[in-house]
Amino acid sequence: MSVMILAILILATGIGAGQNQNQPERAKKVVVLDPGHGGHDMGAGKPGDIYEKEVALKFSRLLADKLKPAYTVHLTRSDDYQIDLMHRPAVANHLEADLFLSIHTGASTLHNPSGMLIAYYDNQFRLTTPHAATAYDSLTKEDALPSWDEKSAIQVEKSKKLARLLKEKLLKYDQELKVDIRGMPIVVLEGADQPALLIEIGYLTNPADLRKLKNNSVLGNYTDTISTTIDAYFSDSSDM
């Protein structure tokens, strides 16, 4: 194991939340939250305004607080530093996580999309036409590893189920919200040994979305919805 991965694992383990001294750690499901980007990797955004790395970390901290009572929660990064994409799911695997969520925002220079994107790993997806430079573009690649793909089929199906459930609950919270589900060969999800999703919680390039992402009340409602979705997902005995 490389020194960098070991350091990341130590940091992630050290910031675990939701542990009860009177309750064995594995009595709780383990959720790993991955705030996208960090350090010199700003993600989406522009000078003088907020960057994706800031929104992702703030949102992940808020979501961790919501999950604390019922789950053991770890963040892949707890501050403003960069982590290699492939090391992020490695943290979740090392901790034997039951769920891995990578948090991001979107961006586009060619059109003005809005709403949320919920992505699960699928190496069958191929980019065939020019498209917007969204935040997850840098996380995708064309050549997936077939050995992992073959053994990950069950986790991918569980990820798709979670994505559909999350969309359903988000639309109950806000019927006007646009929620898109896609399967993509996203590097940060590749190799995850548990259900794993990348969630873009809004587009920093869309003025209406930007206002929402700056609104603590809206962020709180989103984290409430994701938290209750996770509760509902794990309450299903087929995913225990």
N, C-alpha and C positions, 0 to 999 in steps of 0.2 A: 504494500500500500504506500502511495507517495506521501511525502511530507505534507503537501498541500491538502490532500484528501483527509489525512489524519487531523490536521488543524481544523478543517471545516467540521468534521464529525465531533471534535471536542467542543467547538463553539456551539454547534446545534444541540448537543446533549446538555450543555450547560445552561441553555435558556429554555429548557422544557417547562411547560406550564401545566397546571391542572393536576399535579400529583398530590395525593392525600397520604400523609404519613401512616395513617391507619389502614390504608388500602393498598394491596399489591399493585405495582405499576401496570402489569399486564391484565389486571382486572378491567382496565379501561382501554378502549380503542386508542391507537396512536395515529395522530394526524400530523403530517408534515406540510407546512405552508412555505412556499418558495416565492419571496418577493423578487420579481424580475429585475434584471440589470443590476446597477450598483457601481460605485467608484467612478472610474473614467467612462464607464458605459452608461450614458445618461438615459438611453431609450428614447422614446418619443418626447416631444416638447420643444421649446425654443427659449433662447436667452431672455431673462427678465420675467419669465413665467414659471410654472411648475413643470418638472420633468417626470417622466414615467417612473423612474427609479424611486422618486419621493412618494408618489401616489401609491405605488405597489407596496412599499414598506409600511406606510401609514395604514393602508387598508388591511394588510396582513396582521399588524399589531391589533387593530380593532377586532378582526375576526378571531384572533387567538384569544382575546379577552372574553368573547362570547362563548367560545368553545371550552374554556378552562374548567368549568364545573364538572363537565361530563367526560372530557377527553384529556389524554396526555398530548400536549401540543408542542411541536418544535418548529422553529424557523430556520431555514437554511442560511439566512444572514440576519443579524440583529441590528446592523448599522450600515453605513454607506461604504461598502467595499464590494469589489467584484469577485464573482465565483464562476469558474468555468462551467459551461452548460452541462457537460456530461457528469460533473461532480455533484450536481444538484439531486438527480434521482439516486445517485450513489448514497447520499446521506439518508434518504428515505429507506433504501434497502438495508443499510447498516442498522438502522433503528427498528427494522422489521415493522415498518409502518403499515397501517391498514388503509391509509388514504394519502395521496399526494396531490396537492393543488398548487399550481404555479400561477401567480397573480401578475397581470399585465394591464396595460391600456393599449388602445389602437391609435393609428394615425394614418392619414392618407393625404397625398399631395395632388392626386388626380381627380378626386371627387369628394363628396362630403358625407360619408357614411356616419351612422349613429348607432347607439345601442350597445349590446353585449355580444361577444363571441365566446362560445363554449367549444373548445376543441379537445378531441381525444386522438390518440395515436392511430394512424392508418397509413401504411406505406404504399397503399394502392393509389392514393391521391397524387396527381401530377399536375404541375402548373403548365398550362398549355397556351395561355394568352397573357399579354401584358396586363399587369394589375397594379393596384395601389401599393405603395411601400409601407405596409402595415407593420406593426411592432413584432409580429411573429415571423415575418419573412426571414429575418436573420437566424431564426431558430429552426428553419426547415432545411432538409437536404433531400436529394434525389435517390441516393444509394443507401437504402436501409440494410440492416444486418438480418439476413433471413433466419439465422439460428435463433435469435431472440424473438423475432416475429412469430415463429412457429409455436414456441412455448408460451407466448404471451396472449394467445387468442382468448383465453378465458378472462383475463384481466381487461382486455380491450372491450369485450362484451359487457363486463360490469361497468366499465367507464362510460360506455354508451348509455347504459341504463341510468346511471347517475346524471349524465348530461340531460337526458330527457326529463328526469324528475326535477332537476334544477330549473329548466326552462319553464316547466309547468307552474312551479311555485313563484318564479319571477313574474310571470304573466298574471298570476293571481294578485300579486302585489301591485303591479302596474300594467294594465291591459294595453296601454299605448307603447310600452317598451318593445323595441325590436330586439329579439334574441335569436341568434343564428347558431346552429350546431354544425360543426364540420369535423370530418376525419382528415388528418393531415400528418405527414411524416415529420413531426416536430422533435427536434433533437432533445430538448429538455424533458420530454416524456419518454424517450426511447430508453429501454432498459429498466423501467420501473416495474417492480415485482408486486405491485398493488394497483387497484383502480387509480387512474391518474388523469387529471384534466388541466388544461391551460384555460384560464378565464380572463378575457379582456373585459374589464368592467365599464368601459366607455372609451370614446375617442377624444383625445386631447385636441384634435384639429377641428372638432365640431363645437361651435360656441355653446350650444345648449348642453352638450355632454360635459364640456369643460366646467360650466357653472355647477353641474351636479357633482363633479368630482372634487370641487372645492367646498361643497356643502356637507358639513359633518352629519347633519340629520339624514341626508340621502345616503351617505356612506353607512351610517348606522342601520338604516332600513335594509340595505343590501346585505350587510353582514348578518343581520337577523334572519333574512331569507335563506342565505347559504347555510347558516347554522341549523335552522329547522329542517332544511333539506337533508343535511348530513344525518340528523337524528332519524328522519323518516327512512333514509336509505339503510342505516344500520339496524333499524327495528325490523326490517324484513329478514326473516330467518334464513332465507336462501342466500344471504350475503354475510352471514355471521361467520 
